Amino acid sequence: MLVNTKWLRQYLQPACSDEQMVNAFSIIGLEIEEHIDLAEELKRVIIGFVRDKQPVSDNNNLFLCQVEVTPGQTVPIACAATYDVPVGKGVPVALPGVKLPTGVVIKEGNVHGHNSSGMICCDGELGLMAQDTGLRTFDDESLIGKSITSAITIDESLVDLNILPNRPDCLGTIGVAREVAAHFDLNLVYPNTELPDTGKTDPSTATPARIDEPELCPRYMCQRITGVKVAPSPPWLQNFLLAIGSRPINNIVDITNYVLFEWGQPLHAFDHAYIEGNQIIVRRMKPEESLTLLDDRVIDGKTQPLVIADANKPVALAGIMGGANSQTDDQSTDILLEAACFDSVCVRKSARALNVSSDSSYRFERGTDPNRMLIGAMKRACSLILELAGGRLNGSLTDTYPTKREPKQLKLTPERVSSYLGLNLDAPTIRKSLAKLEIEADDTLNIHAPTWRVDINHPVVLIEDIARIVGFDQIPLQPRDTAGTLGGRSATDQVRQQVTGTLIGAGFLECRNLPLEPGDTNHAFRPLTGDPVKLQNPMRADMTYVRTSLIPGLLRVIDHNVRHGATSYRFFEFDRTFEQSGESPIEAWSIAAVAAGPIQQAQWSGDRSSYDFHHLKGIAENLLDQCNAPTATFQHIDLDGFTPGATAAIKLNDQTIGVIGQINPKILKSSRFQLPLYAFELNLESFITNFDDVKPFTKLVRTPPVTRDLAFVANASVTYAQLEQTIHDAAAQIIARDAADSSLSLQTVACIDEYRGKQIPSDCRSLALRLVFRDPTRTLTADEVNHVMEHIQQTLTATHGAELRV
Amino acid sequence: MTTQTNDIIAQAVQAADTAVAAIQAATNAEELESLRVAHLGKKGSITILLRGMKDVPADQKGAVGQAVNAAKQRATEAIEQQKKSLASSGAPTAKNAIDVSMPGIRTLNGKRHPISSTIEEIKSIMIGLGFHYDDYPEIETEFNNFDGLNTPEWHPARDMHDTFYTESGRVMRTHTTAFQMHALRNYGTPPIRAITGGRCYRCDTIDASHYPVFHQIDAIAIDKNISFADLKWTLYELASSLFGDDIKLQFRPSFFPFTTPSAEVDVLFKGSWLEILGSGMMRPEVLQAGGLDPEQWQGFAFGIGADRVAMIRHGIDDIRHLYDNEEAFLRQF
């Protein structure tokens, strides 16, 4: 809400300085969206002298002036007839390119065939409160081309306040002034609401109002005023509206707008001539009815919004906008002024359903006062209309108020306030603080909350008011005086610490991606059990689904980095994937990594190899070990996102807990990326439950191990996993048979070489394995190990046709 | 003094001169060692002078001994001196030295994302203050995200959120504050000190300061007499850990449907006040919705924008950097 500080000062006694006031806003809790320092903003507005002024032939509301804007040089500027621009005097001129404080940017223009190179600005257009005629004039010709700030003193500014939803009472200047007055301990001066005596009226000519929906319209007031003369408003009023970015229309409409900004209470003026049956009914719109609004939009009654109707038809959308069928115009002489209170949810629902909003609906949606502010606004508007548009009150004031809204009664104790704030306050201090906000409290802190404070629904709100008035800075820093609690982190968070640490150690950069996806890769990287989660209202088509896998995000990271010349490709993300399972979504913590290119940067020594499937598998295995899942197995799987034949499902106890493979090159956007890219993703949720189990100690073995290497050629279709299993089984079998009473065992099998190529049939490969035997109780003899090795060799040959190499 | 005596004394001085000159020209430890042997060893040029001692008259033996010892001392000191200067020059003292200035064979380390490290840092500080960290759902019920937090369906405060809804009617959480309902139910009877962090969503077009997702950290503390003073103390502790000991905070009255009194907190950082968090005393309605009796318990809550704190601390000027995940960006932190 735009507020001119000079205007605001009128309501304060004694007044405070501009600077004091602006500084106070944020301390009070009125958030400043923008502070427009007019003395600064108006520096580019200059003084030009009007040398000539001619009517524009085909429009008698327009003049074309010749204005001397630099000594000896005039430019043509069109101006409206609203202000009497005096030939021979200086006026404020904004030349093309200047941005006025109210947001208007001046452009070179063409008005009815005439060039116009600027704008002659009245006070309101400059954001200033009006003086005299509303157009400032200057006699001193030495001011030509100089800034107006050098000729006038500007002691006002514009403040755009962001009034938070709980405080609609501050959506009027009086409400803002009340807060400022409370802060500086000043008096709040309410505007004059005395009605002038316009003679005796006949009570029977009043327009009665009936409320059919008392829940939705707690109070309806209206006053008929007859004999008004609709005309342009006086300069002060027009300029007031211009300064806060509103357009003057005529005196009646301008007064209702002015009072809205002053009291925060919306008003509406009907042309009484169009109110059939001299009657107002507040009711729901009938489905078959229609209403043309002031902005020419036609609404129908399908959603049955609350309307103001006369005897036959709706004449306004209650609390939102008047109807075109009853609006005041230049011809109106008999008006019906409405001030009412509408239910906030009702107005909000109608405004949403019909997609109409206004300054009025904005206030009603947040809540208005059915008592003092409503009555004050009504009287203020009547008084201004009688003063500025003439006429007389016709009939008495109609006031339909079925259920009176009483001030809310609340109870506070100094103990409660002090315990809440951590600051000792006694009852008199609390009373005094509240009184500054016009909140009444007696000695024992029985409190009556004024009805304009719609936010006060609980005593704690009053504690906030007390804190604001006493000052948040008065509350000490005081550590708790309560039972301690043990800080800590969840198991998931511990896993996050450890596995991200492992990947960072392996050279991977952590990413944070947008989890919203186009959906084309929903099933590409992971077999889903449910459906992907889809958004009802995506902001873009390519952000419709919540991700089912972390890999697509990482592929976008690769694309982005290829475009920006990255030097290494190792990224990971630890986050959630989502699936819909019936009504409720499943969120599962996952970790995914992608890698391509050299494992180490090019340097003068060291490893020159590049990432391949098994490098990444090694990293995945490290993570599995870390998560107490070393027994996970890898089995071929086909998924669209991966290259066929180079993809594996990672399984634990027959459950798929992850996927690893080479990314299908077709899926990468950037064709510039030529390296084979590998990725894995582990669904941690499915196996981290035993993560923080305490690991038991295994006694250290001091007897020497016996190491034997075994090299053989086998058909390539026999997997390593099968061979290793056969070896373990064979060892266990022979030991059980021939050395059952010993503690000899085959401890580890490691693959130390794989070879395919010359000297070996094309469908075969040669493997070299290293076997380690041990007995924790004694030193093994060569013979007994040889005996086991022989059996292993025979079994390999028998089972897999393996041919030993010596 | 006999000629003999004078001779030996002169020889001692000369031998020392020769030794010191050679020592000072030595360029490595091996050379120094062989010079030590050549001059101070059993048959060294200085040691050997003592053999002439037998011809020196008894009353002059003292003077000769002194001269030879002085020569020994000069050579020894020169060796020590040269060792030190060789060591401090950075040049190799061994003959077959490797070039230690060749670049190390590095395995490039990865890095944490600045949002993660920011969340982690705040988390660790709060854990130290007795808070327990846990993660809570990103896809929420309307109740947990709004209604339970004193923001019913037609409340104008819902305008402060641009909410994504899923097709099944759930809400992509608009703030981590949604965790309060879970935490109240999970922790049960106070004292409760709980914290969470993570991603939130808003229907927002992308520019330098807006993104459809952002990260928050939210905490609550509940007990019989938790006060606003306690909240202020806690936030000063947190802010001084994050931004330095001489931190200044400013508490401005504000509005959140789930706290009263509510305060926006600004931190004075490099000369300007920056808004970093929202806080306040938990509304009785919220405690009630979470199953606690508000007449018996009270507590504070606060929420921090992690993206914002990360951007302030690192001086990042465009929020999109945080989500582009460019190598050159991520390597910096």
Contacts between the chains, C-beta under 8 A, distances in Angstrom:
chain1	res1	chain2	res2	distance
A	26	B	252	5.1
A	27	B	252	6.9
A	27	B	253	7.7
A	28	B	253	6.7
A	29	B	252	6.6
A	29	B	253	3.0
A	29	B	254	6.2
A	29	B	255	7.6
A	31	B	252	7.7
A	31	B	254	7.1
A	31	B	264	7.8
A	164	B	254	6.8
A	164	B	255	3.7
A	165	B	155	7.4
A	165	B	156	4.1
A	165	B	157	4.7
A	165	B	159	6.9
A	165	B	160	7.1
A	165	B	255	6.7
A	166	B	157	7.5
A	166	B	255	4.7
A	166	B	257	7.7
A	167	B	255	7.2
A	344	B	154	7.6
A	344	B	156	7.6
A	345	B	154	4.2
A	348	B	154	5.2
A	348	B	156	7.1
A	349	B	154	6.6
A	365	B	156	5.5
A	366	B	156	5.1
A	419	B	225	5.4
A	419	B	227	6.3
A	419	B	298	7.4
A	420	B	227	6.1
A	420	B	228	6.6
A	420	B	281	6.2
A	420	B	298	6.4
A	421	B	227	6.0
A	421	B	228	4.8
A	421	B	229	6.7
A	421	B	261	7.8
A	422	B	227	3.2
A	422	B	228	5.4
A	422	B	229	2.4
A	422	B	230	6.0
A	422	B	232	7.8
A	423	B	227	8.0
A	423	B	228	7.6
A	423	B	229	6.4
A	458	B	260	7.5
A	458	B	283	7.7
A	458	B	284	6.0
A	458	B	285	7.6
A	460	B	260	4.8
A	460	B	261	7.9
A	460	B	281	7.0
A	460	B	283	6.9
A	460	B	284	6.1
A	461	B	260	5.5
A	463	B	260	7.2
A	463	B	261	6.3
A	463	B	281	7.8
A	464	B	253	7.1
A	464	B	260	4.9
A	464	B	261	3.7
A	464	B	262	7.1
A	467	B	228	6.9
A	467	B	253	7.5
A	467	B	261	4.8
A	468	B	253	4.8
A	468	B	261	7.4
A	472	B	251	4.1
A	472	B	252	7.4
A	472	B	253	6.5
A	472	B	261	7.8
A	472	B	263	6.1
A	473	B	251	7.0
A	475	B	228	5.4
A	475	B	229	5.3
A	475	B	232	6.0
A	475	B	251	7.9
A	476	B	229	5.2
A	476	B	232	7.4
A	477	B	229	6.7
A	477	B	232	5.0
A	477	B	233	4.3
A	477	B	236	5.5
A	478	B	227	7.2
A	478	B	229	3.9
A	478	B	230	6.2
A	478	B	232	7.6
A	478	B	233	5.5
A	479	B	230	6.7
A	479	B	233	4.9
A	479	B	234	7.9
A	480	B	221	7.4
A	480	B	223	7.2
A	480	B	226	6.3
A	480	B	230	4.6
A	480	B	233	7.6
A	481	B	225	6.7
A	482	B	191	5.9
A	482	B	223	4.2
A	482	B	224	6.7
A	482	B	225	6.2
A	482	B	226	6.4
A	483	B	191	4.8
A	483	B	223	6.7
A	484	B	130	5.8
A	484	B	191	7.7
A	485	B	130	4.3
A	485	B	131	7.5
A	485	B	132	7.1
A	485	B	191	5.2
A	485	B	192	7.4
A	485	B	193	4.5
A	486	B	130	6.6
A	486	B	132	7.4
A	487	B	126	7.0
A	487	B	127	3.7
A	487	B	128	6.1
A	487	B	129	6.6
A	487	B	130	4.8
A	487	B	131	5.2
A	487	B	132	6.1
A	487	B	133	7.9
A	487	B	193	7.3
A	488	B	127	6.3
A	488	B	132	5.1
A	488	B	133	7.1
A	489	B	123	7.3
A	489	B	127	6.4
A	489	B	132	7.3
A	489	B	133	4.4
A	489	B	134	7.7
A	490	B	132	7.8
A	490	B	133	6.3
A	490	B	134	4.3
A	490	B	135	6.6
A	492	B	134	7.8
A	492	B	135	5.7
A	493	B	123	7.8
A	493	B	133	5.5
A	493	B	134	7.3
A	493	B	135	6.9
A	500	B	112	6.9
A	500	B	116	7.4
A	503	B	110	6.1
A	504	B	109	6.3
A	504	B	110	3.8
A	504	B	111	6.5
A	504	B	112	6.4
A	505	B	109	6.8
A	505	B	110	7.1
A	506	B	110	6.8
A	507	B	107	5.9
A	507	B	108	5.1
A	507	B	109	6.2
A	507	B	110	5.1
A	508	B	110	4.2
A	509	B	110	5.1
A	509	B	111	5.4
A	509	B	113	7.9
A	509	B	325	7.4
A	509	B	327	6.4
A	509	B	330	4.4
A	509	B	331	7.1
A	510	B	110	6.8
A	510	B	111	6.6
A	510	B	112	5.2
A	510	B	113	4.2
A	510	B	116	5.9
A	510	B	330	7.2
A	511	B	113	6.4
A	511	B	325	4.0
A	511	B	330	7.5
A	512	B	113	5.0
A	512	B	115	5.4
A	512	B	116	7.1
A	512	B	215	7.9
A	512	B	322	6.7
A	512	B	323	6.3
A	512	B	325	7.0
A	513	B	323	6.8
A	513	B	325	6.9
A	514	B	211	7.6
A	514	B	212	6.4
A	514	B	213	5.8
A	514	B	323	5.9
A	515	B	138	8.0
A	515	B	199	7.2
A	515	B	213	7.1
A	516	B	212	6.5
A	516	B	213	7.9
A	533	B	139	6.6
A	533	B	166	5.3
A	533	B	167	7.8
A	533	B	168	7.8
A	534	B	166	6.6
A	534	B	167	4.6
A	535	B	164	5.3
A	535	B	165	6.9
A	535	B	166	5.9
A	535	B	167	7.2
A	535	B	172	7.4
A	536	B	164	7.7
A	536	B	165	4.3
A	536	B	166	6.4
A	536	B	167	5.4
A	536	B	169	7.9
A	537	B	164	6.3
A	537	B	165	5.9
A	537	B	203	6.7
A	538	B	164	7.4
A	539	B	164	7.9
A	539	B	203	5.1
A	539	B	204	7.5
A	539	B	205	6.9
A	539	B	212	6.4
A	543	B	212	6.7
A	546	B	139	7.2
A	546	B	166	7.4
A	546	B	172	7.4
A	557	B	325	4.5
A	560	B	324	5.6
A	560	B	325	6.9
A	560	B	326	6.2
A	561	B	325	7.7
A	561	B	326	6.1
A	561	B	327	5.4
A	564	B	326	5.6
A	564	B	327	7.9
A	564	B	328	7.2
A	566	B	326	7.2
A	566	B	327	4.0
A	566	B	328	7.3
A	567	B	327	6.9
A	568	B	108	6.7
A	568	B	327	6.6
A	570	B	110	6.7
A	571	B	325	6.7
A	572	B	110	7.6
A	575	B	199	7.9
A	576	B	138	6.4
A	578	B	138	7.7
A	578	B	139	6.7
A	580	B	166	7.8
A	580	B	168	6.5
A	583	B	168	5.9
A	584	B	168	7.8
A	584	B	170	7.7
A	585	B	137	7.8
A	585	B	139	4.4
A	585	B	166	7.0
A	585	B	168	7.5
A	585	B	170	6.4
A	587	B	137	5.6
A	587	B	138	6.2
A	587	B	139	6.5
A	589	B	135	7.9
A	599	B	107	7.9
A	600	B	105	7.6
A	600	B	106	7.4
A	600	B	107	6.0
A	600	B	108	7.5
A	601	B	106	7.0
A	601	B	108	6.0
A	603	B	103	6.5
A	603	B	105	6.0
A	603	B	106	7.0
A	604	B	102	6.8
A	604	B	103	7.1
A	604	B	105	7.8
A	605	B	105	5.4
A	606	B	105	4.3
